[in-house]
Each structure stands twice: as structure tokens, then as C-alpha cells.
């Protein structure tokens, strides 16, 4: 199989792009604001990590058989990725939120005691870059990301079968 005809690879990659893109209209429905930065950000609904690994696993199962060693490897890989998305990465995002609040409080304290009198507001702000807080996923985001990946792999497979 050549790289250009590697169905599992292209389904997984396209599922990631699809999940990233669909975050924008979903966020618009919820907030009535368009945020194009969501296309390249981590976190949010649906999980593109989950969509990618479940699309990969589903397409490997379709391509190689659900009783194959490749499917088993892909399924374990998908499970680890989705567990990590709701565990370690989510906790890192929550810690970033706390650190950002501490930094704001610290900045206020510093300005209140006039330690930074010689600096401009821009210089002070540059000192306190916010950490990225949206790193991981809520379990529902991982679930719908996984569902997106499975459905994406099945739909695209069936479309190509019709051609």
C-alpha cells in the first residue's frame, strides 16, 4: 500500500482536521461569537485527539480486520490517548488557570506597592504572559471526539466504496 492510498492514515488526519474545524461553529452556537483560533487550539468540543485515534482505530479495523494485531495496537493506543486527554492534560490546564490567577494577584500586589514605578504598562504586561489553560478535555468532549472519529471513518469508507 502506498502512502497516498493508506486509508487509515488519511482518515485519521482528516478526522483531526474535521474535529478542529467543527469547534468553531459549535462555539458560535454556544456563545454567538466566532473564534477562528479554535481551529489551531487544544481542548474544546469535540476532542480532535479522540477523533483522530478513534478514526485510526476504526479504519484499521475496517482495513485489516477487527481481529488483527494492528487493530489491537491501535485500540490500546487510542485508549491511552483518550485517557491522557481527560487526565493529565486536563489537570495541567486546571493548574495553569490557578497559576494565572496567582500571577494576576501578584502583579496587582507589585503595582500596589510601587515596585515597578519605572516600567511602562506594556513592559509589565509582557512580564506576565498567561499560560495556556485549555489543554485537556472534559470526559464528554473526549466521548464526542471519539464518536466523531468512529463515524467519520465509517462514512468516508462507505463513500469510497460507492466510487
Buried (B, 14 or more C-beta within 10 A) or exposed (E): EEEEEBBBBBBBBBBBEBBBEBBBEBBEEEEEEEEEEBEEBBBBBBBBBBBBBBBBBBBBBBBBEEEEEBBBEBBEBBBEBBEBBBEEBBEBBEEBBEEBEEBEEEBEEBBEEEEBEEBEEEEEEEEEEEBBBBBBBBEEBBBBBBBBBBBBBBEBBEEEEEE
